[in-house]
Every structure is written in structure tokens, then in C-alpha cells.
Amino acid sequence: MKKIFRLFASAMLLSGLFIVSCTKEDIANLSPDEEDGIQAYTLTIKATKEKTPGTKVLELGGADNKTLFKKWAVNDEVSVYKGDVFAGTLTATTVSADGSDATLTGQLTHTTINPGDALLMKYSSPNYSTQNGTLEGISATCDYAEANVTVATIDGSGNITTTSDAIFSSQQAIVKFTLKDEAGNLVPVTKLTIKIEETSNKVEVTPASGTSELYVALAGVSSKGLILEATGSDGYNYSFRKADVTFETSKYYGVNVNLFCANTTPLTLMAKGNGTITFKLRDVSSINPITYRKNNGAPVEIPKGTTVISVETGDKVSFYGNNAAYGDYSSGNKSNITSSVDCSIYGNIMSLIDENNFATLTTLTDASTFVYLFQNNTHLCNHAWKELVLPATTVNKYSYYLMFGGCTKLTSAPSLPATTLDDHCYKEMFLNCTGLTEIPTTLPATSLAIYCYNNMFKGCTNITSAPTLPATSLAHSCYLGMFSGCTNLAATPALSATTLAPYCYNDMFNGCTTITTAPTLPALTMETFCYKGMFQGCTNLTTVPALPAMALANYCYQNMFFGCTKITTPPSLPATTLVQSCYAEMFYNCTNLATAPTLPATTLAPACYIGMFENCTKLTATPALPATATETNCYFGMFSGCTNLTSIPSTLPGGDLAFCCYKEMFKDCKKITTAPSFTATSTQLQCCYGMFSGCTKLSTANISFDCGSGKIAMGACYEMFYNCTSLTTGPTTITASEVESSGCYRMFAGCEILTTFPTTLPAMTIGGSGYCFMFYNCKKMETAPTLPATTLAGSAYEGMFMNCTKLENVQNSLPGQTLKRYTYASMFNGCTSLETAPAIAATSMEENYNCWSMFSNCTKLRNVPALPNIALTTRCYQFMFSGCTSLETAPVLPSETLVEACYRSMFKGCTNLNYVKCLATSISAEDCTEEWLSGVAATGTFVKDPSTTTWGSGINGIPSGWTVEDNS
């Protein structure tokens, strides 16, 4: 297409006249021939330019006062439209000598035209987005104009006349920007970006070479903010902003702009109210005093210690110094800038390092350069458009550690151009900056350092996008927790590294609840903790990466997808060689995970599957588990809480069970019905602890503990079948010479319909809580297992058969020799079918509560043997027979000396008790018989030692109404 108008640059620059012009347009590729059924019309019209006297000058530091002069050229073309319908093309056939007027002629063949129709002459929609800053460039790509005419008459040959000439008006403003710095010096730029606030208008101007004068075509705008961002030929970034700017179409503006350059501006705080700025300069010998200038006034020294600067609204305080570092990460000794009033921050932080040469300084030479500098300054804000720059490309250890931590009013983070990093350099730099919404678009370093980005943006709850992270060489903990808790972060950066480092991605996106898609993770070889917790708590994550690695490392996938409640399908896990905790809690609480990956390894490693699928409530089937031997913690909690699990392995490895190997493996799997079979020949600490606890539909457990002369280890069967309310057939063999502490604690507690269990428990030595509450609430048990143990520890049998309401048959005697604290406490409490109690063969008691509530609420108990004649302990028989409403004759109480609360409430509520023989000769101990006969029969016989004359009467002594006899 031909240009509709030509711009003559020399005339534009020199003339004081203004003439409207247009540019070329992309016209639809339509045939010029007459369309079927539509008359061909001929239009010949005089075209002229809108004459606008004077120029419009925007006062932005100076007016150009020049206008543009535009001319027609022969063969320029114009498109004609009736409404939205293209009618045809007109061509300039003759042009006046000064180029101001032209005759346009052509045929309109694409639509019907009638007198009175409005015709629009124009080019296609303007596109100003990219320009080169010259008038020639505007003429070539950005010069748009339009004219409106009305059809007056159409003669019989289709010749059209109009009510007026075509007066074209430009559809853009043309602005000449003259760029200067704040001191008035011209600033050549290599790029200028122009933005109009509250619109999508953005123009990028790239001149052929650096220049300070740029001609730009802009769409008309009224009372909007103008933002300029420029890259200077000196490599610095410049900016400018002005509110309430108007550029009218068809106007030319000459604008002088004083650009701001952060690199050449000292670190500055501008007060947004009345208050104070406080600079605490750490007091060490290596620190030099610094200075500040208020509103570009005289320098004022800031000595070591605390300096308070009073400010009023609009005051600008600039800081200068000559120190290599302002803090010490190891001691916590720091310099710190705080304020009592909101302050905007801008300028170059390097003015604190070298007050004279800061504009060109790009290296931080000392550790802890700006550590803690603005930490917890909750009044620190961004300037509306003036930037803060941290221009260092080489940084040192802890350079920016916690520099802005807790600065909750910061909304924009400065660019961070460093490409050479050091240990901990950006660690926690913006920790908990909850107001932060804009962060650097890229962190350009390709080689990282230990902990370099550790927790850098942790807790920045309002950032939505992450920087580009091009690094291919990672370091220990380099990204650890980098975006942890960034709850509005929606997208993850590409992570292209194929060689990992220990902890490199540990907790990187932990708690990023908005992320839906994880980045690709191409590494084939893992490192220790490399992906630990990487996406933990990403509750909206639905798409997970492939994990192709065959070479695993300790803890490599631990907690990787912990709590990712929307994941439905896991990645494949092809590794056949496992290492410690490699998959530990990998999918914990993934409540929508419907399938489990294949797990091909035949040899396990410590904690390899610990908690891997815990609380995956939609999982219905486990993968095959082909291993033939257990390892420490290998299956600990692997499927715990998988409440819809129905299909599980039929067998599991037996033999020597490892430490915690099956601990809580199927805990609360409420739909499994049959336990995997295995035979344990030896046990280790907590090996089967809670393995099927809460499996309320489990009915059969073909499991054997045939440990021979070995041990049921500490906690080995602790709550193994706890509350398995459907279990009828449990392990029938539990053989061992010793049961260690809590070995069978609550093993079958709550198994209300259990009928098959070991008939003997042959261990001779029982540790503390060894059988404690073992058969609690087993309501269908009728015959208790044989208990031959002679060596008992505290709580060995506590509550063992409590609430076994059908228990009738127990052995004649309990052979334990020395009773400890709670040894028999509540052992048969609530056994409402028990009629005959076993004898207690003990020869001594130690500690206290030895037989506390042993037969409480055994409402059918009638036959009880004499209690052993041994020294009593505090509360030893407290509540022992309380609530035994069928008991008529108490056991003989042969002990001569009573101790504190030893018989307290012993027979309380025994409503039929009418015979008590107590041979105590010393009954003065505190509460020794308190309420011991409360609620017994109204009449009865009390036999006492003849020498005892101090018995009282009533519920704390000898019941009133009873006959008292001396023992013969």
C-alpha cells in the first residue's frame, strides 16, 4: 500500500505551521471490480488538511514551540467506509504546489450508496507500540488520519458529490521528548518506554543510536498519568512520572523531561508525614562515621550510636558513607535505619559504601554488608516512581541477610543484578514482607552459593509471580524455603538444573496454596533432602512433574507433596534401590490421591516408606510390596488413615521384625477386613505398634509371634489391634520368655467381639505396662489366658481384662511375687460375669496403688481368697472390690499395720457384704479406712484382733448395726 501522506522532516522541524497528516493502512485484499448487484460509484473529491492555529505545549520543564507541516503526494491512497463496510479506495491524482491539497478519485464498488449517507475516509487501527524516535519512522508506520463527508447527490452514471471537501484530521499526537537529568544535562538513551496510567497504552521507542531527542506518536489521552522509563547510553536506568497529562490528537508537543536516575542518586528517604528517622550506626572500631543531607543541604555527621533526625512531610534525607559493611551476621551486631513515620526509599544503596564513586560501584567486598539494615522498619515504603537500586553484580556472604525482613509496607523489591553470589547472600532478605507485590523478574546468577536464596521471600503473601531462575549449578540449600508461605504465588519458575545439591529445593514452595502446576524436574540423580517438602501444603496443586531418577538419596522426596489435597495421580517412582527416608511422608494427607505408584524395590531401607500415603483417604488399593525382609521404620504409618483402603498385600515379611517396621502401618484403615499374614520369630522396639489400630472392619489376623525364649520387645505389640471392633480372630500364638515394657499394651483393647486369641501367655517376666489394658473391653472373652509370670513390673497387668463383661474363668492364682505400682490396678474392673477371683500369691508390695480397683464393679463376684499377709503400701487396695454387689464375705485382711489410704473405699458399694475379718493392730494411718465399708449391708459381722480397741464406727470403721467379734 502507498502512504496516504508524506511527512517532510525538514519542514516539520522548521515550520511554525500545523497541517494534519495520515499514514498507510492495511486494506482488505478485495477485488476492485464491481460486486454482483451493486452499482459502481465514482467519487472525486478535494482533500485538504485541518488547519489548527498555534500549537499546544505541555509544560514539563520547557516548551519546544515547534509544529509540524505535512503534505500530500501523488498516488497516496485512502480507504472509504460506509459505516463498518469497506466501500473502495481513492487515489491522489493531483496535488497542489505546496502539497496542502489534493484531488482524490476512485470507484466505490462494494456497497450500495445513497444520498445522505455518511462516508468515512481512514486507515486501519493505529499501532504505536514500537517506534524508532524519528519523524521518518512516524511517517512510515504511525501517521493516521480520518475525514468524514456526507453524500449530496448521485447522478445516473453513479458520480457522487459530497456536501463538503474531505478535511483530514490526525488521529495521534506527536510529541518531541527532550531528555535531561535532574541537573539539566542532556541524557542520550538507547531505549524509552512510555506508559499511560490506567490504560493499556505502552510505547517502546528504540532509536538507531543513543539520542536525547525522540519524536513519538501517541494515541490521544486526557488527564492521565505519564510514566517514562529509559535506558541511558551510560547503561543506567532513568525514569520520570507526571500525573494529569493531556495529549490531544492532531497536536504537536515539545516536552523537556528531567529524568531521575537511581544509580547517581544517594540512598534517600522522603518523609510522608511529620516524625523522625533514626539511624543506629553500630559501634565497632571498623566503622567510620557517615553523613546525611536534608533536602540537599549541608552535610551532617552521624557518629557511632543512635542519631535521630526530625523530618516533616516532603523532607528528603540522603545518606553518604565510606564503610565496607554495616553489620555482623555472626554476632547480631548491626546498623539499622528505622522511622516513626512512613518514608519512601529510593536512590543507590552504594552511597553508604563510597560517597563519591557510588554510581559506578558494583562489588560488595565484605561479609554482612547491609545485614539487618532496614529490618522491621514497618514505615518503609516505595516511592511512587523513583527506584531503589542495589547495583552490585558481585556480593559477599550475608550481604543482604534480613535487609528488609519484616518491612511490611514495601510493595516493590529492587532489581538484583548480581551474577556472582556468596553464601547466605540473599538469605531472608524480604522475609515476611507481606505488602510486597512486585519482585525482580529475574535473578540472573547461573552459579549459586550455599543458602544464597534461603527463605528469601518466605511469608511474602502477596507476591503472585516468581523471578526467572536460570541457574544450572546449584548449591547446598540454595532455594531452601525461598517462596515458603507465599500464598498468592500462582506460577512456578522453570527449574532446569539436572545436577542437584543437598537441600537445594527443600521447602521451596511450602504453603504456596495458589500454585496449580509444578515445574519440570529433569534431574536423574538425587541429593540428600533435595526435594524435601518442596510442594508441601500446596493445596491447589493438580499437576505434578515426572520423577525419573533411579539413583535416590537420603530423604530426597520426604514430604515432597505433603498435604497437596488436589493431586489425584502420582508420578511414577521407578527406583529399585531405596535409601533412608527416600519416600518418607511423600504423599501424606493427599486426600484426593486415587492410585498409588508402583514400588518395585525388593530391598528396603530405614524409613523408606514411612508415612508415604498417610491419610490418603481416596486410596483404595496399595501397591505390591515385594520386599522379603523388614528395615527400621520401613513401613511406619505407610497407609495410616487411608480410610477407603480395601485391597492390601496378603503377606508381609516375618522373621526378625525391625525397629518400628510395621508401626501404625494400617492404622484407621476402616475398610480392610483381613490382615496380611506373617510370623515374627523375634521382635524389636515398637515393631507392630498400632499396626491395625482403629481398623473397625478387620475380622481376621493370621499373625503369629513365635519368639520362643526371646522377648516381646518394648512396645512391639502396643495397641496393635486397638479398637478393631470387628476382629474375631487374632493372633493365637504370643510366645516369649519376657514381655518388655508396654510390649502388649492395649493390644486388643476395644476388640469387642474377639473370640480367638492365645490361651496362654507364657512369659515369666513382664515389664512395666507389659499387658496393660491388653484385653480391655473384649466383651466376648469368657476364659482368660494363663498368666504364669512371677516377675512383674509396675502396671504389668493394669486394666488387662477391664470391662470383659463375659469373662468367667481365670486361673486360681496370680503367681507374681513382688507387686509394683499399679501392677494389678483395675485388672478385672467391670468383669460383670466373674464369680471367683484368683488368689494373689505376692510376698511383698512396693510403691503404691498395687491392686487399686482390681475387682471394681465385678457385680457377680462371690468367692475371694484371703489376701497375703504382707506389708502394705499407700493406696494398695483402694477401691479393690468397690461395686461388687454380690460379694457377701470379704477376703481375710491379715496385715497388722495399715498405711495411708490402703483400704480406702475398698468395699464401697458392696451392698450385700456382711462379713469382714480384719486383723490390723495399727489403724492410725491417714485415711487408711476412709469409706471402706460405705454402702455395705445394714447388718453383719466384723471380726477384729482382740488387742485392737481403737476401731471407730460407721463407714470409716465398723458399720453401725454390725456385730463385733474378736478373732479367736
Buried (B, 14 or more C-beta within 10 A) or exposed (E): BBBBBBBBBEBBBEBEBBBBBBBBBEBEEEEEEBEEEBBBBBBBBBBBBBEBEEBBBBEBBBBBEBBBBBBBBEEBBBBBBBEEEBBBBBBBEEBEEEBBBBBBBBBBBBBBBEEEBEBBBBBBEBEBEEBBBBBEBBBBBBBBBBBBBEBEEBEEEBEBBBEEBBBBBBBBBBBBBBBBBBEEEEBBBBBBBBBBEEEEBEBBBBBEEBBBBBBBBBBBBEEBBBBBBBBBBBEBBBBBBBEEBBBBBBBBBBBBBBBBBBBBBBBBBBBBBEBBBBBBBBEEEEBEBBBBBBEEEEEEEBEBEEBEBEBEEEBBBBBBBBBBBBBBBEEEBBBBBBBBBBBBBBBBBBBBBBBEEBBEBEBBBBBBBBBBBBBBBBBBBBBEBBBBBBBBBBBBBBBBBBBBBBBBBBEBBBBBBBBBBBBBBBBBBBBBBBBBBBBBEBBBBEBBBBBBBBBBBBBBBBBEBBBEBBBEEBBBBBBBBBBBBBBBBBEBBEBBBEEBBBBBBBBBBBBBBBBEBBBEBEBEBBBBBBBBBBBBBBBBBBEBBEBBBEEBBBBBBBBBBBBBBBBEEBBEBBBEEBBBBBBBBBBBBBBBBBBBBEBEBEEBBBBBBBBBBBBBBBBBBBBEBEBEBBBBBBBBBBBBBBBBBBEBEEEBBBEBBBBBBBBBBBBBBBBBEBBBBBBBBBBBBBBBBBBBBBBBBBBBBBBBBBBEEBBBBBBBBBBBBBBBBBBBBBBBBBBBBBBBBBBBBBBBBBBBBBBEBBEEBBBEBBBBBBBBBBBBBBBBBEEBBEBBBBBBBBBBBBBBBBBBBBBBEBBEEBBBEBBBBBBBBBBBBBBBBBEBBBBBBBEEBBBBBBBBBBBBBBBBBBEBBEBBEBEBBBBBBBBBBBBBBBBBBBBBBBBBBBBBBBBBBBBBBBBBBBBBBBBBBBBEBEBBBBBBBBBBBEEBEBBBBEEBEEBEEEBBBBBEEBEEEEEE
